[in-house]
Amino acid sequence: MPQTNILLESGTNELEIVEFYIDEPDYRGHYGINVAKVVEIIRLQPVTAMPQMRHPSVLGAFPHRDGKVVPLVDLAVYLGKNREAAEDAKIIVSELTGIVTAFLVSGVNRIHRLSWKDVEEPGGFLQNMSRNSITGVVRLENRVVFLLDIENIVADIDPSLSIHLAPAQGKTDEDGISYTILHADDSGSIRNLVKHLLETSGPFTIIPAVSGEDAWSILGGIKKKAQKEEKNVYDLVQAVISDIEMPQMDGLTLCKKIKDDPELKKLPVALFSSIISQALEHKGRSVGADAQFTKPDLQNLKEKILELIHANIDNKP
């Protein structure tokens, strides 16, 4: 499936999604996935069993490009749906952080270009019912489309692909200082995991934000507090880590707003997302991101954040 020209100008708060569906006996559920994660859409392939992959949603594997063998996940099984058999079923081949996974669905509708403003945050009930696999909700014409958290699904199926960090090395920096970092991610499980791992392995206090818009609001409050206390913003927060895909405001837009703000522009911003690749890194650079890391590479992210914070401190007037 060829890539489109979406987001040639980064920071526009736009995205494209592939809409697909899963047919049950009396219901058609509509779902979506970011185009940036889709390699291609193909017909159903013969699969070979994978005894080592014991998750019930993994149907087996099939040969793909360059002789690679790709696991096939039945999304209906994973989501607890009773999918009707269909001769024209489709496979969506996705690539995240260099890992290629295929997902079986009933069919594919079309590509939609949207603003993240059109993406609603899923409620707690919906998250619980979907095993935390829904990252956003979009209302299109006469239907609701659920955006799937593909990386969370893949990590759940294969825990070795989840975010991890080296054992704790102490909670304070060499100078005894602890640094405050604002972390924006729409996935509650990832927010909690990153907060736990960073706070227990380094000199960090993490302020969580559920979206780019939430992070921007928090930064506004920090600016007001700094002014009231006659401090520098960097005395209250030393860095920002942000996902890219988030409802209301994405991470690219958040980064651009920070770098365009006279009081915040020197604040180090690191993008931490599953869709960062060599082909997409230019988008982060164009909005001024100081670093970009692909999930689940939290170890290198931690080391780079410390480096950026120290450089910022050394360059203070």
C-alpha positions as CSV (number, residue, x, y, z in Angstrom):
1,M,0.0,0.0,0.0
2,P,1.7,3.2,-1.1
3,Q,2.2,6.0,1.4
4,T,0.2,9.2,0.8
5,N,1.2,12.8,1.0
6,I,-0.2,13.4,4.5
7,L,1.6,15.7,6.8
8,L,4.1,17.0,4.3
9,E,4.1,20.0,6.6
10,S,4.5,18.7,10.1
11,G,2.7,20.1,13.1
12,T,-0.7,20.5,11.2
13,N,-2.4,18.2,13.8
14,E,-3.6,16.0,11.0
15,L,-3.5,12.2,10.4
16,E,-4.7,9.6,7.9
17,I,-6.4,6.4,8.9
18,V,-7.3,3.2,7.1
19,E,-10.8,2.3,8.1
20,F,-11.6,-1.4,8.2
21,Y,-14.4,-3.5,9.7
22,I,-15.1,-6.8,11.5
23,D,-18.4,-8.5,10.7
24,E,-20.3,-10.3,13.5
25,P,-23.6,-12.1,12.9
26,D,-25.7,-9.0,13.7
27,Y,-23.2,-6.2,13.8
28,R,-20.4,-4.6,11.8
29,G,-17.7,-2.9,13.9
30,H,-15.6,-0.2,12.4
31,Y,-12.0,0.3,13.3
32,G,-9.0,2.4,12.1
33,I,-5.2,2.4,12.1
34,N,-2.8,5.1,11.2
35,V,-1.7,5.0,7.6
36,A,1.9,5.5,8.8
37,K,1.8,2.0,10.4
38,V,0.4,0.2,7.3
39,V,2.8,-1.6,4.9
40,E,0.1,-3.0,2.6
41,I,-3.3,-4.6,2.5
42,I,-3.5,-8.1,0.9
43,R,-5.8,-11.0,0.5
44,L,-6.1,-13.8,3.0
45,Q,-3.0,-16.0,2.9
46,P,-2.4,-19.7,3.8
47,V,-0.8,-19.8,7.2
48,T,1.4,-22.3,9.0
49,A,0.9,-22.9,12.7
50,M,3.3,-21.3,15.2
51,P,3.5,-23.6,18.3
52,Q,5.9,-21.2,20.0
53,M,3.3,-18.4,19.8
54,R,0.6,-19.6,22.2
55,H,-1.7,-16.5,22.2
56,P,-5.1,-17.6,21.0
57,S,-5.4,-14.7,18.5
58,V,-2.3,-15.8,16.5
59,L,-3.5,-18.0,13.7
60,G,-0.1,-18.8,12.4
61,A,2.4,-17.2,10.0
62,F,2.9,-16.8,6.3
63,P,5.9,-15.8,4.1
64,H,6.1,-12.1,3.2
65,R,8.7,-9.9,1.5
66,D,12.4,-10.9,1.4
67,G,11.6,-14.3,2.7
68,K,10.4,-13.0,6.1
69,V,7.8,-15.0,8.0
70,V,5.0,-12.8,9.4
71,P,2.6,-13.8,12.2
72,L,-1.1,-13.4,11.5
73,V,-3.3,-12.1,14.3
74,D,-7.1,-12.5,14.1
75,L,-8.2,-9.1,15.5
76,A,-11.7,-10.5,16.1
77,V,-10.3,-13.1,18.4
78,Y,-8.1,-10.6,20.2
79,L,-11.0,-8.2,20.7
80,G,-13.4,-11.0,21.8
81,K,-15.6,-10.7,18.7
82,N,-17.4,-13.5,16.9
83,R,-16.2,-12.8,13.3
84,E,-18.2,-14.2,10.5
85,A,-16.2,-16.2,7.9
86,A,-15.7,-14.2,4.6
87,E,-14.1,-15.3,1.4
88,D,-13.0,-11.7,0.7
89,A,-11.4,-11.2,4.1
90,K,-8.3,-8.9,4.1
91,I,-5.0,-8.8,5.9
92,I,-3.5,-5.5,7.0
93,V,0.3,-5.8,7.2
94,S,1.7,-3.4,9.8
95,E,5.2,-2.4,10.8
96,L,6.1,-1.0,14.2
97,T,9.7,-0.4,15.4
98,G,10.9,-2.8,12.7
99,I,8.5,-5.6,13.7
100,V,6.1,-6.7,11.0
101,T,2.8,-8.1,12.1
102,A,-0.3,-9.0,10.0
103,F,-3.9,-8.6,11.2
104,L,-6.9,-10.4,9.8
105,V,-10.1,-8.3,9.3
106,S,-13.4,-8.8,7.5
107,G,-12.7,-6.0,5.0
108,V,-11.3,-2.5,4.4
109,N,-13.4,0.6,3.5
110,R,-11.2,3.6,2.7
111,I,-8.6,6.1,3.9
112,H,-9.8,9.2,5.8
113,R,-7.9,12.4,6.4
114,L,-8.7,13.8,9.8
115,S,-7.6,16.3,12.4
116,W,-6.6,15.0,15.8
117,K,-9.3,17.5,17.0
118,D,-11.8,15.1,15.6
119,V,-10.5,12.2,17.7
120,E,-12.2,11.7,21.0
121,E,-10.5,10.1,24.0
122,P,-12.0,6.6,24.8
123,G,-13.7,6.4,28.2
124,G,-12.6,4.0,30.9
125,F,-15.5,1.6,30.3
126,L,-14.5,1.3,26.6
127,Q,-10.9,0.8,27.5
128,N,-11.7,-2.0,29.9
129,M,-14.0,-3.7,27.4
130,S,-11.4,-3.6,24.7
131,R,-8.4,-4.6,26.9
132,N,-6.9,-1.2,26.5
133,S,-6.6,-1.6,22.8
134,I,-8.6,1.5,21.7
135,T,-6.7,4.8,21.6
136,G,-9.3,7.1,20.1
137,V,-12.9,7.4,18.8
138,V,-13.9,9.0,15.5
139,R,-17.5,9.8,14.4
140,L,-17.9,9.5,10.6
141,E,-21.3,10.0,9.0
142,N,-23.6,7.3,10.5
143,R,-20.9,5.2,12.2
144,V,-18.3,5.3,15.0
145,V,-14.8,4.2,14.2
146,F,-12.5,2.9,16.9
147,L,-8.8,3.7,16.5
148,L,-6.8,0.6,17.6
149,D,-3.7,0.8,19.8
150,I,-1.7,-1.6,17.6
151,E,1.5,-1.4,19.5
152,N,-0.3,-2.3,22.8
153,I,-1.9,-5.3,21.0
154,V,1.5,-6.5,19.7
155,A,3.2,-6.0,23.1
156,D,0.4,-7.9,24.8
157,I,0.7,-10.8,22.4
158,D,4.6,-10.8,22.7
159,P,5.7,-9.2,26.0
160,S,9.3,-9.2,24.9
161,L,8.3,-6.2,22.7
162,S,7.0,-4.1,25.5
163,I,8.7,-1.1,27.0
164,H,11.5,-1.9,29.4
165,L,14.5,-0.3,31.1
166,A,17.8,-1.4,32.7
167,P,17.8,-2.1,36.5
168,A,17.8,1.0,38.7
169,Q,21.1,2.9,39.1
170,G,20.0,5.4,41.8
171,K,17.3,8.0,42.0
172,T,19.5,11.1,41.9
173,D,21.9,12.6,39.5
174,E,25.6,13.0,40.2
175,D,24.9,16.5,41.6
176,G,22.1,15.1,43.8
177,I,19.4,16.9,41.8
178,S,16.1,15.3,40.6
179,Y,14.7,16.5,37.3
180,T,11.0,17.1,36.4
181,I,9.8,15.7,33.1
182,L,6.4,16.2,31.5
183,H,5.4,13.0,29.7
184,A,2.4,13.0,27.2
185,D,0.9,9.8,26.0
186,D,-2.7,8.8,25.5
187,S,-2.1,5.2,26.6
188,G,-2.7,4.9,30.3
189,S,-0.6,1.7,30.5
190,I,2.3,3.3,28.8
191,R,2.1,6.5,31.0
192,N,2.1,4.3,34.1
193,L,4.9,2.1,32.9
194,V,7.2,5.0,31.8
195,K,6.5,6.9,35.0
196,H,7.4,3.8,37.1
197,L,10.5,2.9,35.1
198,L,12.0,6.4,34.9
199,E,11.2,7.3,38.5
200,T,12.7,4.1,39.9
201,S,15.8,4.1,37.6
202,G,17.0,7.7,37.5
203,P,16.8,11.2,38.9
204,F,13.3,12.0,37.6
205,T,9.9,13.1,38.7
206,I,7.3,12.5,36.0
207,I,4.2,14.7,35.3
208,P,1.8,12.7,33.2
209,A,-0.4,14.2,30.5
210,V,-3.1,12.3,28.6
211,S,-2.7,14.2,25.3
212,G,-0.8,16.9,23.6
213,E,-3.6,19.3,24.5
214,D,-3.4,18.3,28.1
215,A,0.4,18.7,28.1
216,W,0.1,22.2,26.6
217,S,-2.4,23.2,29.3
218,I,0.0,21.9,32.0
219,L,2.8,23.9,30.5
220,G,0.6,27.0,30.5
221,G,0.0,26.5,34.2
222,I,3.8,26.1,34.8
223,K,4.4,29.3,32.9
224,K,2.0,31.2,35.2
225,K,3.5,29.6,38.3
226,A,7.0,30.6,37.2
227,Q,5.9,34.2,36.6
228,K,4.1,34.4,40.0
229,E,7.2,33.0,41.8
230,E,9.6,35.1,39.7
231,K,11.3,32.0,38.4
232,N,12.4,30.6,35.1
233,V,10.2,28.0,33.5
234,Y,13.2,25.6,33.4
235,D,13.4,25.8,37.2
236,L,10.0,24.0,37.3
237,V,10.2,21.5,34.4
238,Q,13.4,20.4,32.7
239,A,12.2,18.4,29.6
240,V,9.2,17.0,27.7
241,I,8.7,13.5,26.4
242,S,5.8,13.1,24.0
243,D,4.1,10.4,22.0
244,I,3.1,11.5,18.4
245,E,-0.4,9.9,18.0
246,M,-2.8,11.5,20.5
247,P,-6.4,12.7,20.5
248,Q,-7.1,16.5,20.3
249,M,-3.4,17.4,19.7
250,D,-0.6,15.2,18.4
251,G,3.0,15.3,19.6
252,L,4.3,17.0,16.5
253,T,1.9,19.9,17.0
254,L,2.8,20.0,20.7
255,C,6.5,20.2,19.9
256,K,5.9,23.0,17.4
257,K,4.0,25.0,19.9
258,I,6.7,24.6,22.5
259,K,9.5,25.6,20.1
260,D,7.4,28.6,18.8
261,D,6.9,29.9,22.4
262,P,9.5,32.4,23.6
263,E,9.3,31.1,27.2
264,L,9.4,27.4,26.4
265,K,11.5,27.1,23.2
266,K,14.7,26.0,25.0
267,L,12.9,23.2,26.8
268,P,14.2,19.9,25.4
269,V,11.5,17.8,23.7
270,A,12.0,14.1,22.9
271,L,9.4,12.3,20.7
272,F,8.8,8.7,21.9
273,S,6.6,6.9,19.4
274,S,6.1,3.6,17.6
275,I,5.8,5.4,14.2
276,I,9.2,7.0,14.1
277,S,11.3,5.7,11.3
278,Q,14.0,6.9,9.0
279,A,11.3,8.0,6.5
280,L,9.4,9.9,9.1
281,E,12.1,11.4,11.3
282,H,12.1,14.6,9.1
283,K,8.7,15.4,10.5
284,G,10.1,15.6,14.0
285,R,13.1,17.6,12.9
286,S,10.9,20.1,11.1
287,V,9.1,21.0,14.3
288,G,12.3,21.3,16.3
289,A,12.3,18.0,18.3
290,D,15.6,17.6,20.1
291,A,15.5,13.8,20.0
292,Q,13.4,11.0,18.6
293,F,13.2,7.4,19.8
294,T,11.1,4.4,18.8
295,K,9.2,2.5,21.4
296,P,10.2,0.5,23.3
297,D,13.7,2.0,23.4
298,L,13.3,3.7,26.8
299,Q,16.9,3.1,27.9
300,N,18.4,5.3,25.1
301,L,15.6,7.8,25.6
302,K,16.5,8.1,29.3
303,E,20.2,8.6,28.6
304,K,19.5,11.2,25.9
305,I,17.1,13.1,28.1
306,L,19.8,13.4,30.8
307,E,22.2,14.6,28.2
308,L,19.8,17.3,26.9
309,I,19.0,18.5,30.4
310,H,22.6,18.8,31.3
311,A,23.4,20.7,28.1
312,N,20.5,23.0,28.8
313,I,21.7,23.7,32.3
314,D,25.3,24.3,31.1
315,N,24.0,26.8,28.5
316,K,21.9,28.9,30.9
317,P,22.7,32.6,30.8
